[in-house]
Amino acid sequence: MNITTGKRKRAQKVVVYGTEGIGKTTFASHFPSPVFIDTESSTDHLDVARTDKPTSWQMLISFVKEFATMPGFYRTLVIDTIDWAEQLCVEFICAKHNKSGIEDFGYGNGYVFVREEMGRFLNLLDEVINAGMNVVLTAHAQIRKFEQPDELGAYDRFELKLGKKTGSQTSPLIKEWADMVLFANYKNEIITTQTNKKKATNGKRLMYATHNPAWDAKNRHGLPDMMPFEYSQIAHVIPDDVLPIAAAQELAQAANNEYAPEVMNATKEQVGEVTTTQPVITPPQENVDTNKNETPLVETAIPKPLKDLMVKDGITLEQVQSVVIARGKYPAGTPFENYDPEFVNGWIIPFWPNIIEAIKKGN
């Protein structure tokens, strides 16, 4: 047993949420050497490093796993936004269990599955932290009527805008996971017009770092209750030179093995030789043709989420079909366009890590 004392410097876990248009993405872009996983194309107007837009939960997971094992050129991973990422999670859970909606599970089981999946996702983000990268989750804000059990009456309060039904399960996890939850809003001012009428105007952009009955916020650094919504206000508590822990890659691999479902059993003869290598993340380059290394996919029957996964991992349609055949899902010679869409969305995409593992067994 190893016992240590004193403070330990490590990367920070930050949640930034606020009203629309207040500048959450711009705020996150000021963190040390950020790279964005942009789920809603909100960084198009900013000169920042970004991944491809994830079109499935598995694609988002694969991005995070790569950052958990990369050498550390970037210092901050920004997921913009976590509420849109949660939608991918819900779609994944529904497809995996062949449900058309989260409420089709019955007895609230769908919400439990989403909470468990989001918990595994946050554990995976911890591996990014262990690799020496700060993690920032941005989110929209919503107003909800709140009533305390020991109080009479209700009042409005701001909270993370997660799923209407799933938010009660996932929001507490995210807030507990974070070192810092910052709420950004405009300070409204009431002015009197020349006609003696009251008029509300948007004032300064402010952020709040401590809990209030009207919003969720917290920090572990003794920050002021209220500050201008500027990165310089928190820059002194955000490290930009944290080294990865010695076992970062081993921990990331352990998280990868824990997260992925059981590996498929497919032989080398059934799957064939693998033709890909592990992806390597490199610094962005100017005027690079991002399409030149993509695997050519001319089959129009392939849905975009699956096509994006295939392009990202360099997997061909023939390799995917070989796993399908080896598992006895469809007989050899069945055209892909004859695959049931529910099978593609409910088996191939959710179990993509299994398919990759089965293909690698051909080595």
N, C-alpha and C positions, 0 to 999 in steps of 0.2 A: 504494500500500500504506500503510495507516494502522497505526502501532505505538503502543500505549499501555502505560503502566507503572502499577504500584500495584494495590491491591485495587479491585474493582468491586462495588458494592452491587447485588444483584438478588434477585428472588424465589427461594424455596427449594423444592427437590423432596424431599419427605419420604415415607418408607414406614414405617408403624407396623403391626407384626403382633404377635400374642400369643394366649394361650389364650382359650377362649371365656368370655364374661362378665366379662372383666377391665376393660372400660371403654374400648375403643379408639375407639368412636364418640363417647363423651362427651369423651374426650381431644381428639379432632379438632375438636370443637365450640368449643374455647377458642382456636383459631387466629384471627387477625384477620379479622373480617367474613366468616365462612365461608358457602358455599352448597354443599349436598350433591347429588350424583347418587347416589341411594340405590338400589342394585341389589337389596337384599334386605329392604327395609322396616324397617331397624333404627333409623331416626330417628323413628319414630312417637311415641315417648315423650319426645322432646326438642323444645324450642321453638326450632327452627332453620329457616332458609330451605332449601328443597329443590325440585328439579325433579320432574316426573312420573317414575314408575319406568320406566326403559327396558325395553321388552319385546323389543328386537332390537339387534343390534350397530350397525346403521345409525342407529337412534334415539340410541344412546349417542354415536356419532361426531358426529351433528348437534348434540347438546347441547354437546360440547366445542368444536366449531367456532364456535358462537355466543359462548361465553365467550372464545375467542381474539380475537374482533373487537369485543367489547363495551367501553364506555367505562370500566369499572373501578369500579362501585359496590361490588362485592364485592372482597375482598382475598385470599380463599383458596378454591380449588376442591377439594372433597373427593370422591373416588370411593370409596364405601363399599359393597362391598368389591371389590378388584381380582380376587380369585379367582372371585367370581360373575360379574364382567365377562368374565373369560376364558372362562367357559362360553358366554356369548353369542357370543364370537369363534369358538369351536369350532363352534357351531351354524351360524354364518354361513358358515364355510369348507365345512362339509359340504353345506349347502343350495346354495351356489354351484357346487359340483362334482357335485351330484346323488349324494351319498353318504349312507348311513344312519348311518355312524359314522366316527370319525377313523382307525380302523385299516383301513378299506376301501380306502384309497388304495394301499396296497402300497409296499414299499421305504422306508417312513418318510416319504413325501412329505407326508402330511397334517400331520405335526408341523413340517415345514419351512414349510408354508404358514401355520400358526398363528404360528410364530416371526416370519415376515416381516410378517404382519398386525399382530402386537403391536408390532413395531419401528416400523411406520408410526404406530401409535397413540401410542407414546411420543414420536415426533417431533412429533405434533400437540399433545401436552401441552407440549412445549417452546415452542410458539407461545403457549400460555396464560402460561407463564413470561415470555416476551418482552412480553406485554401487561401485566405488572406484578402478576400474581396468583401467590401461592404455590399449589403443588399438593401435596395429601396423598393418598396411597393407603393405605387400611387393608386388612389381610388377616388371615385366620385362620392359626394355626400348626399344624404337624403334627410328629410325632416320626418320624424315619427312621433306620434302621440305616446307619451310615456306616463305611467302611473305607478308610483311606489306603493308597495304593499302596506306600509305603515302610515301612509299619508292620505288625506282626502283631496280629491281633485286630481286633474291631469295637466300636463304641460308639454309643449313641443321641445324636442331636442334633436340635434344633429348626430348622425351616426354613419358608419360605412354603408355605402349603397351596394350591398350584396343582394343575392337573390331574395325575392319577396318571401319565399318559403324556406329557403336554405340559409338565409343570412343569420337566423338565430342559432344555427349550428356552427357556421364557419367564422362568423365575426368574432366571437370570443376567442377562438383559437388564434386568429391572426393578431389580435390585440395582446394576448398573453405572450405570444412568440416574440413580439417586437421589443427592442430596447427603448424605442422612442416612437410615440404616436403624436403626430402634429396635425392640428386642425387649422385650415386656412379659410379665411372669410373676409368679406368687406365690412368695415365698420360704418354702418349706415348713420347718416346724420339727418336730422329733421330741421328743415328751414321754414321760415314764414315768408310767403310771397307778398307782393305789394297789395294783393287783394285780401290779405290776412288769412290765406289758406295754408295749411300745413302740407309740406312736400318732402318726401324721403329721397335722399340722394346717396349714391355710393361714395364712400369716403376712402380712407387708406386701406391698403391690403395688409392684413395682420395675420399672425399665426399664434396659436395657443398651445402651450406645452404641458399644462396641468389640467387635471380633471375639473369639470364644472357640470352642474346639473343640466346645462344646455348643450353639452358636447362631450365626446370622449377624447381624452388626451392624456399623455403621461411622458415622463422622461426619467432617466437615472443619472442625470448629470447636474441637477440643481439649476436648470434653465429658468429664466423668468416666466411668469405666468403668461405674459403677452409680449410679443415682439413684432417688429416689422417683418413682413413675409419676404425675407432676403436670406440667401444661403450664408452670408457673412455672419449672421447671428448665431449659427450653430457650427461654423467651420472649425472652431477650436476643439470640438468634441468628436469630430469625424477624422479618423486616422487615414493617412494616405501612404503609409510605409510599413504596413503590417506584413510580416513574412508568414508564409504558410507554415502550419505546424508540421513537424517532421513526418507524421504519418498521414498527411492530408490525402495522398493518393490512395493509400490503403483504406482509409475511412470512406472515401468517395466510392471505391469499388465495392465496399461492403454495403453502402447505401444502394448502389446499383443492383446488387444481387438481391437485397431485401425487397426492393421496390418491384422488380420484374416478377411476373408469375412464373410458375414452374416451367422449366425449359422443355420444349417439345422434343420428342424422340424421333429423330429422322436420321437415316444413315447417309453416308457419303454418296452411295450409289443413287439414293432416292433424291437427294438435293443437288448434287453436282458440286463442281469446284466454285469456291467463292472468288469473286473478282474484284473485291473492294478492299480498301484499307481504312484504318480508323481516321475519322475526320480531324483535321488540325485547324485550330482557330489562329488566324494571323491578323496583324494590324490592317486596318482598311487602307486601300490604295486608291489613288485618283484614277478616274477614267478606265476602270476595269470592267470588261464585259462579263457580267455575272452569269450569262447564259452559256458561255463557251464550254464549261465543264459539266453541264447538266446532262444526265442520261437522257437520250432522245426517247420521248414517249409520245408516239403518234396515235395511240389508241384512245379514241374519244370516249370510250365507255368507262375509263378509269375516273372515279370521282376525285375532285381536287385534293381533299385531305390525304387520300392514299397516294396520289401522284406526288404531292409535296414530300411525303415521307420517303418515297422511292428515289426521288431526285436527290434529297439530302443525304441519304445513305448509299447512293450509287447502286441500288438494287434494280434488277430488270424484272419485267413481268414474267419471264420464263422461270426465274428463280422463285418468285412468289407462287406461281402455279405448281412448281415442283413440290413445295411444302404442302400445298393444298391436296395434291394427289397422294403424297406420302402419308398424310393423316386420314386419307379416305373420305375427304369431304366432297370431292368431285372426281369422276373418272378421268383418266388421261384422254386428251383430245377435246375436252369441253372448252369451247371458246369463252374467254373472260366475259364477254357481253352477255353470256347466258347465266353467269353467276347471279344468284339472288341478291339484290341490293341489301337486304337485311343481313345476309351472310357477310358481305363486304364490310358493312358498317358495324356489325355486331360481333364479328370474329376476327377478320384480317386486321382492321385498324386497331381495335382495343388490345389485341395480342401481338402487336408489331414487334416488341422486344423478343417474343418467342420465335417469331419468324426469322429475325436476324440471327438469333442464336442457332436455330436449326440450319441456316445457310452456312454459318461459320463452322459447323461440325463437318463440313465437307473438306476442311483443311487437313 
